Amino acid sequence: MDKLDTINTLDALAQESRLDIFRLLVEKGPEGLMMGAIGERLGLPHATLSFHLDKLRQSGLIKYEKQGRAAIYRANYDALVGAIRYLSENCCKESHMSCRIEIKDKNCC
């Protein structure tokens, strides 16, 4: 992940509803959720939810898979881990302290 990708990732998460959506999808895990279930759980109207899901999808933080007329949304852990790696790649480089950030596997689930 490069600087621009990281900026896009952080920008997408810098809004309360989008952060809530992403956290919900992370909590749900690889099985994901349908749009209606996300809206119900977070109390977001369809048009608002659609706008936020599109922003998260464009940033690469979520993926969706069509199943007939419905779509399943899932968190894209690679995008999240990529942003964390970019932010921490030079952790404590100019310090005598060791970095405590450790990402063992890029797939969280």
N, C-alpha and C positions, 0 to 999 in steps of 0.2 A: 504494500500500500504506500502511496506517495502522499505528499503534503495536501494536494488538492482533494484526493479521496478522503483523507482524514477530516479536512474542513467540511466536506459535504456530509460525512457521517455525523460529525458533531453538530452541524447546523440542523440536520433532520431530528436529532434528539433534543434540541434546545427549544422545545415547545411541549407544554404539559401533556396534552392529549397524545402526541406522538410518543413521548417517553412512556406514558401509561400503556399504550398499545404494544410497544416493543417489549416492555417488561412482562406484560401478560403473555406474549408469545414465547418469551424466554422461559417463563414459568411453566407454560403448557408443554414445552419440549417439541421433539421432532414430529409429533402427530399434528400439530398446528390447530387452527380454529377456522371455522367459516366466518365470513364477514358478519352475518347476523348475530352469531354468538359473541363476537368481539363487541359489537354495538350494544347488545343486551348487558353484557358484563360491565361495560364502562359507561352506559347511559348516553351514548353518542348517537345523534340522528344519522340516517343513511348518507345524506349528502356530505356532512361534515366528516364522517368516518371515511368515506370514499376519497375525499381530498387528502386526508392524513395518511391513509394507506398508500396512496399514489406517491406522496412525498417520500415515505419510507422505502418504497419499492425502487424509486429512482435513485435513492442514495445507496442502494444495495443492501440495506439492513434487513429487508424481508424479501421473501420469495413467495410466489403463489403458483398454485397448480390448479388448472381447470378440471372440474369433475362434473361433466354435463353443463348445467346452467350455473352451478355453484363454483366457488373457488375456495381452496384451502390456503390460508396464509401461515407461513412459518418464519421464525427468526432465522437470519443468515448469520450463524456464529462466526464464519470466516471473516465477514466484514467487521464484526465487533472486535474480534481478536486482532485483526490487521490494524485497526485504529489503536488499540492498546499497545501493540508492538511498536508502531510508529512513534507513539508518544514516549515510550520507555526505552527505545533502542540505545540511547546514550545515557541511561540512568546512572547517576553518580559518577560520571566520567571524570569530572574534575574534583572529585572529593575523595577523602580517605575512607569514606563509608562504603559498604557494599550495598548494592541494590537489593531490595526485598521483593521486587516484582518478578514473579516467575509464572510463565505460561507453559505448562507441560505438554498440552495437546491442543492443537487449534480447533478441534471439535469438542465443544463443551458437553454435548450429550451423546 
